[in-house]
Amino acid sequence: MGFPVRAGLVLGCCLLCVSGVGAAESSKLKVVVRPPIKKTLPQRPHAARPEARPVQSAEPLPAESVAIYRHVGKDGTVFLTNRPDGDGRYRLFGRFSTGRLMRAVGPDGVARLAERYAGRHGVEPRLIMAIIKVESGFGAKAVSSAGASGLMQLMPGTQRHLGVRDAFNPDENVEGGVRYFRSMLDRYGGNVSLALAAYNAGPANVDKYGGIPPFEETRSYVRKVLALYATP
């Protein structure tokens, strides 16, 4: 099941906060995600990253902060959500800046997304992770000079074609990117090199040149991804 608009934020909080669970609680973790009431506002510059800890006072907070609530089930499962929707079992766990939560997704959180969607679309997770590493260096807010955005660097036209509403949402971006790469694999009969070249330079160029286009950027891109993919 896909996460909605703010899913990457909640996932990031899980990675950030689970280490604070007491020893008496199980390490099992379940994220309860509900559709956000409002879309995330643009991140403002911060002089320093705030530490992830419960907030004890009701001090004014910046508009882009997100409240995270928690409750612990009878079996020790930890539930986290950004919207308890009146469920009295949840208590405020803390408030975190959206930028902090996005950064907290990190490679570990991205790996979970890669595994989920690679499995769904029949692609090797390690290959998707290699693509993400070369495309954005695991930067969920990365933007290229050509306008490609997010972890898998989706171009605006590709985003519209895939129905990706928020390219900076890790969940939406990875799902769309994996789906698009799967379509390139299908187009070129499972040839990974050609699919990678098409992902980088577009299928029109691969078709035009009958193989990997003679662009140094594209050839370098294919080499880098394949090298990472081949590394255990």
Contacts in CASP RR format, 6 or more apart in sequence:
PFRMAT RR
TARGET T0000
AUTHOR 0000-0000-0000
METHOD contacts of the structure
MODEL  1
MGFPVRAGLVLGCCLLCVSGVGAAESSKLKVVVRPPIKKTLPQRPHAARP
EARPVQSAEPLPAESVAIYRHVGKDGTVFLTNRPDGDGRYRLFGRFSTGR
LMRAVGPDGVARLAERYAGRHGVEPRLIMAIIKVESGFGAKAVSSAGASG
LMQLMPGTQRHLGVRDAFNPDENVEGGVRYFRSMLDRYGGNVSLALAAYN
AGPANVDKYGGIPPFEETRSYVRKVLALYATP
2 171 0 8 1.000
2 175 0 8 1.000
3 10 0 8 1.000
3 11 0 8 1.000
3 33 0 8 1.000
3 169 0 8 1.000
3 171 0 8 1.000
4 33 0 8 1.000
4 34 0 8 1.000
4 35 0 8 1.000
4 36 0 8 1.000
5 35 0 8 1.000
5 36 0 8 1.000
5 39 0 8 1.000
5 40 0 8 1.000
5 165 0 8 1.000
5 166 0 8 1.000
5 169 0 8 1.000
5 172 0 8 1.000
6 33 0 8 1.000
6 36 0 8 1.000
6 40 0 8 1.000
6 66 0 8 1.000
6 82 0 8 1.000
6 169 0 8 1.000
7 33 0 8 1.000
7 169 0 8 1.000
7 170 0 8 1.000
7 171 0 8 1.000
8 101 0 8 1.000
8 102 0 8 1.000
8 105 0 8 1.000
8 140 0 8 1.000
8 169 0 8 1.000
8 170 0 8 1.000
8 171 0 8 1.000
9 40 0 8 1.000
9 66 0 8 1.000
9 82 0 8 1.000
9 98 0 8 1.000
9 101 0 8 1.000
9 102 0 8 1.000
10 31 0 8 1.000
10 33 0 8 1.000
10 68 0 8 1.000
10 80 0 8 1.000
10 81 0 8 1.000
10 82 0 8 1.000
10 101 0 8 1.000
11 31 0 8 1.000
11 105 0 8 1.000
11 109 0 8 1.000
11 112 0 8 1.000
11 113 0 8 1.000
11 170 0 8 1.000
11 171 0 8 1.000
12 101 0 8 1.000
12 102 0 8 1.000
12 104 0 8 1.000
12 105 0 8 1.000
12 106 0 8 1.000
12 109 0 8 1.000
13 52 0 8 1.000
13 66 0 8 1.000
13 68 0 8 1.000
13 80 0 8 1.000
13 96 0 8 1.000
13 101 0 8 1.000
13 104 0 8 1.000
14 29 0 8 1.000
14 31 0 8 1.000
14 80 0 8 1.000
15 104 0 8 1.000
15 105 0 8 1.000
15 106 0 8 1.000
15 108 0 8 1.000
15 109 0 8 1.000
16 52 0 8 1.000
16 96 0 8 1.000
16 100 0 8 1.000
16 101 0 8 1.000
16 104 0 8 1.000
17 52 0 8 1.000
17 68 0 8 1.000
17 70 0 8 1.000
17 80 0 8 1.000
17 93 0 8 1.000
18 27 0 8 1.000
18 29 0 8 1.000
18 78 0 8 1.000
21 27 0 8 1.000
21 72 0 8 1.000
21 78 0 8 1.000
25 72 0 8 1.000
25 76 0 8 1.000
25 78 0 8 1.000
26 75 0 8 1.000
26 76 0 8 1.000
26 77 0 8 1.000
26 78 0 8 1.000
28 75 0 8 1.000
28 76 0 8 1.000
28 77 0 8 1.000
28 78 0 8 1.000
29 77 0 8 1.000
29 78 0 8 1.000
29 80 0 8 1.000
30 77 0 8 1.000
30 78 0 8 1.000
30 79 0 8 1.000
30 80 0 8 1.000
31 79 0 8 1.000
31 80 0 8 1.000
31 81 0 8 1.000
32 79 0 8 1.000
32 80 0 8 1.000
32 81 0 8 1.000
33 81 0 8 1.000
33 82 0 8 1.000
34 81 0 8 1.000
34 82 0 8 1.000
34 83 0 8 1.000
34 85 0 8 1.000
35 83 0 8 1.000
36 82 0 8 1.000
36 83 0 8 1.000
37 83 0 8 1.000
39 166 0 8 1.000
40 64 0 8 1.000
40 66 0 8 1.000
40 98 0 8 1.000
41 63 0 8 1.000
41 64 0 8 1.000
41 98 0 8 1.000
42 64 0 8 1.000
43 64 0 8 1.000
43 97 0 8 1.000
43 98 0 8 1.000
43 99 0 8 1.000
43 102 0 8 1.000
43 141 0 8 1.000
44 62 0 8 1.000
44 64 0 8 1.000
46 97 0 8 1.000
49 97 0 8 1.000
49 100 0 8 1.000
49 103 0 8 1.000
50 96 0 8 1.000
50 97 0 8 1.000
50 100 0 8 1.000
52 94 0 8 1.000
52 96 0 8 1.000
52 100 0 8 1.000
52 104 0 8 1.000
53 94 0 8 1.000
54 92 0 8 1.000
54 93 0 8 1.000
54 94 0 8 1.000
55 61 0 8 1.000
55 92 0 8 1.000
55 94 0 8 1.000
55 95 0 8 1.000
61 95 0 8 1.000
62 97 0 8 1.000
64 97 0 8 1.000
64 98 0 8 1.000
64 99 0 8 1.000
65 95 0 8 1.000
65 96 0 8 1.000
65 97 0 8 1.000
65 98 0 8 1.000
66 82 0 8 1.000
66 95 0 8 1.000
66 96 0 8 1.000
66 97 0 8 1.000
66 98 0 8 1.000
66 101 0 8 1.000
67 82 0 8 1.000
67 92 0 8 1.000
67 94 0 8 1.000
67 95 0 8 1.000
68 80 0 8 1.000
68 81 0 8 1.000
68 82 0 8 1.000
68 92 0 8 1.000
68 93 0 8 1.000
68 94 0 8 1.000
68 95 0 8 1.000
68 96 0 8 1.000
69 80 0 8 1.000
69 81 0 8 1.000
69 82 0 8 1.000
69 83 0 8 1.000
69 84 0 8 1.000
69 90 0 8 1.000
69 91 0 8 1.000
69 92 0 8 1.000
69 93 0 8 1.000
70 78 0 8 1.000
70 79 0 8 1.000
70 80 0 8 1.000
70 90 0 8 1.000
70 91 0 8 1.000
70 93 0 8 1.000
71 79 0 8 1.000
71 87 0 8 1.000
71 88 0 8 1.000
71 89 0 8 1.000
71 90 0 8 1.000
71 91 0 8 1.000
72 78 0 8 1.000
72 79 0 8 1.000
73 79 0 8 1.000
73 89 0 8 1.000
79 89 0 8 1.000
79 90 0 8 1.000
80 93 0 8 1.000
81 90 0 8 1.000
84 90 0 8 1.000
102 140 0 8 1.000
102 141 0 8 1.000
102 168 0 8 1.000
102 170 0 8 1.000
103 140 0 8 1.000
105 140 0 8 1.000
105 170 0 8 1.000
106 138 0 8 1.000
106 139 0 8 1.000
106 140 0 8 1.000
107 129 0 8 1.000
107 138 0 8 1.000
109 170 0 8 1.000
110 129 0 8 1.000
110 132 0 8 1.000
110 138 0 8 1.000
110 151 0 8 1.000
110 170 0 8 1.000
110 174 0 8 1.000
111 125 0 8 1.000
111 129 0 8 1.000
113 170 0 8 1.000
113 171 0 8 1.000
113 174 0 8 1.000
113 175 0 8 1.000
114 125 0 8 1.000
114 128 0 8 1.000
114 129 0 8 1.000
114 132 0 8 1.000
114 174 0 8 1.000
114 178 0 8 1.000
115 125 0 8 1.000
117 128 0 8 1.000
117 174 0 8 1.000
117 175 0 8 1.000
117 176 0 8 1.000
117 178 0 8 1.000
117 179 0 8 1.000
118 124 0 8 1.000
118 125 0 8 1.000
118 127 0 8 1.000
118 128 0 8 1.000
118 178 0 8 1.000
119 125 0 8 1.000
120 178 0 8 1.000
121 178 0 8 1.000
121 179 0 8 1.000
121 182 0 8 1.000
122 182 0 8 1.000
123 178 0 8 1.000
123 181 0 8 1.000
123 182 0 8 1.000
123 185 0 8 1.000
124 229 0 8 1.000
126 229 0 8 1.000
127 192 0 8 1.000
127 225 0 8 1.000
127 229 0 8 1.000
128 174 0 8 1.000
128 178 0 8 1.000
128 181 0 8 1.000
129 228 0 8 1.000
130 225 0 8 1.000
130 226 0 8 1.000
130 228 0 8 1.000
130 229 0 8 1.000
131 152 0 8 1.000
131 181 0 8 1.000
131 196 0 8 1.000
131 199 0 8 1.000
131 225 0 8 1.000
132 138 0 8 1.000
132 151 0 8 1.000
132 152 0 8 1.000
132 174 0 8 1.000
133 228 0 8 1.000
134 221 0 8 1.000
134 224 0 8 1.000
134 225 0 8 1.000
134 228 0 8 1.000
135 142 0 8 1.000
135 148 0 8 1.000
135 151 0 8 1.000
135 152 0 8 1.000
135 153 0 8 1.000
136 142 0 8 1.000
136 150 0 8 1.000
136 151 0 8 1.000
136 152 0 8 1.000
136 153 0 8 1.000
138 151 0 8 1.000
139 150 0 8 1.000
139 151 0 8 1.000
140 150 0 8 1.000
140 151 0 8 1.000
140 168 0 8 1.000
140 170 0 8 1.000
140 173 0 8 1.000
141 150 0 8 1.000
141 168 0 8 1.000
142 149 0 8 1.000
142 150 0 8 1.000
142 151 0 8 1.000
142 153 0 8 1.000
143 149 0 8 1.000
143 150 0 8 1.000
144 153 0 8 1.000
146 155 0 8 1.000
147 155 0 8 1.000
147 156 0 8 1.000
148 154 0 8 1.000
148 155 0 8 1.000
149 156 0 8 1.000
149 159 0 8 1.000
149 167 0 8 1.000
149 168 0 8 1.000
149 173 0 8 1.000
150 167 0 8 1.000
150 168 0 8 1.000
150 173 0 8 1.000
151 170 0 8 1.000
151 173 0 8 1.000
151 174 0 8 1.000
152 173 0 8 1.000
152 174 0 8 1.000
152 176 0 8 1.000
152 177 0 8 1.000
152 178 0 8 1.000
152 180 0 8 1.000
152 181 0 8 1.000
154 162 0 8 1.000
154 164 0 8 1.000
154 167 0 8 1.000
154 173 0 8 1.000
154 176 0 8 1.000
154 177 0 8 1.000
154 180 0 8 1.000
158 164 0 8 1.000
158 180 0 8 1.000
159 167 0 8 1.000
162 176 0 8 1.000
162 177 0 8 1.000
162 179 0 8 1.000
162 180 0 8 1.000
163 176 0 8 1.000
164 172 0 8 1.000
164 173 0 8 1.000
164 175 0 8 1.000
164 176 0 8 1.000
165 172 0 8 1.000
166 172 0 8 1.000
166 173 0 8 1.000
167 173 0 8 1.000
180 199 0 8 1.000
181 195 0 8 1.000
181 199 0 8 1.000
184 194 0 8 1.000
184 195 0 8 1.000
184 196 0 8 1.000
184 198 0 8 1.000
184 199 0 8 1.000
184 203 0 8 1.000
185 191 0 8 1.000
185 192 0 8 1.000
185 195 0 8 1.000
187 195 0 8 1.000
187 198 0 8 1.000
187 203 0 8 1.000
188 194 0 8 1.000
188 195 0 8 1.000
188 198 0 8 1.000
188 206 0 8 1.000
192 226 0 8 1.000
192 229 0 8 1.000
193 212 0 8 1.000
193 222 0 8 1.000
193 226 0 8 1.000
194 206 0 8 1.000
194 211 0 8 1.000
194 212 0 8 1.000
196 221 0 8 1.000
196 222 0 8 1.000
196 225 0 8 1.000
196 226 0 8 1.000
197 205 0 8 1.000
197 206 0 8 1.000
197 211 0 8 1.000
197 212 0 8 1.000
197 213 0 8 1.000
197 218 0 8 1.000
197 221 0 8 1.000
197 222 0 8 1.000
198 205 0 8 1.000
198 206 0 8 1.000
200 217 0 8 1.000
200 218 0 8 1.000
200 221 0 8 1.000
200 222 0 8 1.000
201 213 0 8 1.000
201 215 0 8 1.000
201 217 0 8 1.000
201 218 0 8 1.000
205 213 0 8 1.000
205 215 0 8 1.000
205 218 0 8 1.000
206 212 0 8 1.000
206 213 0 8 1.000
212 218 0 8 1.000
212 219 0 8 1.000
212 222 0 8 1.000
213 219 0 8 1.000
END
